[in-house]
Amino acid sequence: MGQNDRLIQSKKATRDAMEVPELRWRESILEDPEGGVIVLWPHLPCVRMPSGLRSRRVWDGVAFLLSHNDLSSMREEEKQDRSSPGVHKDAAIASGTTLGRLVRELEELDVEGPRIPDPEQIRLLLHAENSRGGLPVFPIEPDLDDIEWSEWLERSAQKQVNVATLLSTLTLGRRWSRTASSAVSRIVPDAEVGVELGAASAACAAWWSEEEGVLGEELYSERDLRFASRIRGALADLRNSRIDDEKAQEPTLMVPVHQARLPSLESALSVWPAAESIIWGTEK
């Protein structure tokens, strides 16, 4: 096959934007069959959510869809942003990435943001570290020394650098606009949500589509199932560490998740995959 033929094939293979799921504002409550509650709380990346949309649940631990390194970086970024406000936001804008595009669009809206690190994730992280002597914090993304996860990352990287993906960047602007427009009809109405926050939701959905669309359904579902298993493992750790008291309430695990990603993670959890051991305070 000649180079021109490969380019033609690649152009045909260039991905379309992912279909935007229902964009909900309220938490999803899942009762684990083994005991305990998982709270999937949707939020927008880089945006400080209105207090009326925040979960009022009392929780016993929090799980982030991040790695140990991501959590460490987020703590460091928070310190740097306090000393030099906006330093990471400005770096994102200058980066020319899809995150930079999202930050620029959010800056044009009347919302509390954009901010980096993610204001809702850092809020929950600091709350966990400063409450009741320190609540458990679970990184759901495996570390790089996890062989299965490393293999997934390799396959993901291959998807991101193929010719079709590179060509698709040429149509990013048009695709982003189409996705954001289609996302508007997927936003669930809520009394706490005005036009500006709705527009932010649509922009965040377009960013999510660009970030995740390259993976394809197989890789996307594989990751969600792995994360669901580890979320169940985090909840199991909370159950195992609670006081052995008949009056003790079942533990509640808070899981903040970007709004557009909530439906797929909820679906993965709903099949209740086997729990993968994940213990607070360990490196795994």
C-alpha positions in Angstrom: 0.0 0.0 0.0 1.4 3.4 -1.0 1.6 6.5 1.2 -1.3 8.2 -0.5 -3.5 5.1 0.0 -2.6 5.0 3.7 -3.5 8.7 4.0 -6.8 8.2 2.3 -7.6 5.3 4.7 -6.5 7.4 7.6 -8.8 10.2 6.6 -11.7 7.8 6.4 -10.7 6.5 9.8 -10.5 9.9 11.4 -12.7 9.7 14.5 -15.9 11.6 15.0 -16.6 13.2 18.3 -18.0 11.0 21.1 -21.8 11.0 21.6 -22.5 13.3 24.5 -24.3 11.5 27.4 -26.9 12.9 29.6 -25.3 15.8 31.6 -26.7 15.6 35.1 -26.1 17.9 38.1 -27.1 15.6 40.9 -25.3 12.8 42.6 -25.9 9.2 41.8 -26.2 6.9 44.8 -25.2 3.2 44.4 -25.7 0.7 47.2 -23.0 -1.9 47.0 -24.4 -5.5 47.4 -21.6 -6.2 49.9 -22.6 -3.2 52.0 -21.9 0.5 51.9 -22.8 3.4 49.6 -20.9 4.9 46.6 -21.8 8.5 45.8 -20.9 9.6 42.3 -21.0 13.4 42.4 -20.8 15.2 39.1 -18.9 18.4 38.7 -17.3 20.5 35.9 -13.5 20.5 35.4 -11.8 23.8 36.4 -15.1 25.3 37.8 -16.0 25.9 41.4 -19.6 24.6 41.6 -22.4 26.5 43.3 -23.1 25.4 46.9 -26.6 24.3 45.9 -25.2 21.7 43.6 -22.7 20.2 46.1 -23.4 16.9 47.7 -24.8 17.1 51.3 -23.9 13.6 52.1 -21.7 12.8 55.0 -18.9 10.5 53.7 -16.2 8.4 55.3 -13.6 8.4 52.5 -13.1 9.9 49.1 -11.9 8.2 45.9 -10.4 10.2 43.0 -10.1 9.0 39.4 -6.4 9.9 39.7 -3.1 8.3 40.5 -0.9 8.8 43.6 1.3 11.1 41.4 -1.7 13.1 40.2 -2.8 13.7 43.8 0.7 14.8 44.8 0.9 17.1 41.8 -2.5 18.6 42.7 -1.4 19.4 46.2 1.8 21.1 44.9 -0.2 23.0 42.2 -2.6 24.3 44.9 0.4 25.6 46.9 1.9 27.2 43.8 -1.4 28.8 42.9 -1.8 30.4 46.3 1.7 32.0 46.0 1.2 32.9 42.3 -2.5 33.0 41.5 -3.4 31.9 38.0 0.1 30.5 37.2 -1.2 27.1 36.1 -4.3 28.5 34.3 -2.0 30.8 32.3 0.3 27.9 31.5 -2.7 25.9 30.2 -3.8 28.7 28.0 -0.4 29.0 26.5 0.0 25.3 25.9 -2.2 25.1 22.8 -3.9 21.9 24.1 -7.6 21.1 24.4 -7.4 22.0 28.1 -6.1 25.4 27.1 -9.1 25.8 24.7 -11.4 24.8 27.5 -9.8 27.3 29.9 -10.2 30.1 27.4 -13.8 29.4 26.8 -14.6 29.2 30.5 -12.9 32.6 31.0 -15.5 34.1 28.8 -18.4 32.9 31.0 -19.8 34.2 34.2 -18.8 31.2 36.3 -16.4 30.7 39.2 -13.4 29.7 37.2 -11.5 28.6 35.4 -9.0 27.4 38.1 -6.2 24.9 38.1 -5.9 22.7 40.0 -9.5 21.6 39.8 -11.2 23.5 42.5 -13.8 20.9 43.5 -11.2 18.1 43.6 -8.8 20.1 45.7 -11.6 21.1 48.0 -12.6 17.5 48.7 -9.0 16.5 49.1 -8.3 19.2 51.7 -11.5 18.4 53.5 -10.6 14.7 53.8 -7.1 15.6 55.0 -8.4 18.0 57.6 -11.5 16.2 58.9 -11.8 13.9 61.8 -8.1 13.4 62.0 -7.9 12.6 58.3 -10.3 10.6 56.2 -9.1 8.0 53.8 -8.2 9.2 50.3 -8.0 6.5 47.5 -6.3 7.0 44.1 -8.4 5.0 41.7 -6.0 5.1 38.8 -3.3 2.4 39.2 0.3 3.3 39.5 2.7 2.9 36.6 4.2 -0.3 38.0 0.9 -2.1 37.6 1.6 -4.3 34.5 -2.1 -4.5 33.4 -2.4 -0.7 33.6 0.9 -0.1 31.8 -0.3 -2.2 28.9 -3.5 -0.2 28.8 -1.6 3.0 28.7 0.6 1.7 25.8 -2.5 0.8 23.8 -4.0 4.2 24.6 -0.8 6.0 23.5 -0.8 4.1 20.2 -4.4 5.3 19.5 -3.3 8.9 20.2 -0.4 9.0 17.8 -1.8 7.2 14.8 -2.1 9.2 11.5 -5.9 9.4 11.7 -5.7 11.1 15.1 -3.1 13.5 13.9 -5.2 14.4 10.9 -8.2 14.9 13.1 -6.6 17.8 14.9 -7.0 19.7 11.7 -10.8 19.7 12.2 -10.7 20.2 16.0 -12.4 23.6 15.9 -15.4 22.5 13.8 -15.8 19.3 15.8 -15.6 21.1 19.1 -18.3 23.5 18.1 -20.6 20.7 16.9 -20.1 18.8 20.1 -20.8 21.8 22.3 -23.9 22.6 20.3 -25.2 19.1 20.6 -24.4 19.0 24.3 -26.9 21.7 25.0 -29.9 19.4 24.5 -28.3 16.8 26.8 -28.1 19.1 29.8 -30.6 18.1 32.5 -32.6 21.2 33.7 -31.9 22.2 37.3 -33.1 25.2 39.3 -29.5 25.9 40.4 -28.2 26.1 36.9 -28.4 29.2 34.8 -27.4 29.9 31.2 -23.8 30.6 31.9 -23.2 27.4 33.9 -25.1 25.5 31.2 -22.7 26.9 28.6 -19.8 25.8 30.7 -21.3 22.3 30.9 -21.4 22.2 27.0 -17.8 23.4 26.7 -16.7 20.8 29.3 -18.5 18.1 27.3 -16.7 19.2 24.1 -13.4 18.9 26.0 -14.3 15.5 27.4 -15.2 14.3 23.9 -11.8 15.4 22.5 -9.9 13.9 25.4 -11.7 10.6 25.5 -12.9 10.1 22.0 -9.6 8.9 20.7 -9.7 5.9 23.0 -12.5 4.1 21.3 -15.3 2.1 23.0 -13.1 -1.0 23.9 -10.4 0.9 25.7 -12.9 3.3 27.3 -15.0 0.5 28.7 -12.0 -1.5 29.8 -10.7 1.4 31.9 -14.2 2.1 33.4 -14.5 -1.5 34.5 -11.0 -1.4 36.1 -11.9 1.8 37.9 -15.2 0.4 39.0 -13.4 -2.6 40.5 -11.0 -0.3 42.4 -13.8 1.9 43.6 -15.5 -1.2 45.1 -12.2 -2.1 46.6 -11.9 1.3 48.3 -15.4 0.9 49.7 -14.4 -2.6 50.9 -11.5 -1.1 52.8 -13.8 1.3 54.5 -16.1 -1.5 55.5 -13.2 -3.6 56.8 -11.8 -0.7 58.9 -15.0 0.4 60.6 -15.7 -0.3 64.2 -17.4 -3.7 64.7 -20.6 -2.4 66.1 -24.1 -3.4 65.1 -25.2 0.2 65.3 -22.4 1.5 63.1 -23.7 2.9 59.8 -22.6 1.4 56.5 -19.7 3.4 55.1 -20.1 6.0 52.4 -17.5 6.6 49.7 -17.5 9.9 47.8 -16.3 9.8 44.2 -16.1 13.2 42.4 -16.4 12.6 38.7 -16.5 15.0 35.7 -20.1 15.4 34.6 -19.8 13.9 31.1 -18.0 10.9 32.5 -20.6 10.0 35.2 -23.0 7.9 33.1 -20.3 5.5 31.8 -18.8 5.0 35.2 -22.2 4.5 36.7 -22.9 1.8 34.1 -19.6 0.1 34.9 -20.3 0.1 38.6 -23.9 -1.2 38.1 -22.6 -4.6 36.9 -20.7 -4.9 40.2 -17.4 -6.2 39.0 -15.2 -8.0 41.5 -13.6 -5.6 44.0 -9.9 -5.0 43.5 -8.0 -4.6 46.8 -7.0 -1.0 47.4 -6.0 0.0 50.9 -5.7 3.5 52.2 -2.2 4.4 53.1 -0.5 1.9 50.7 1.3 2.6 47.5 -1.0 0.4 45.4 
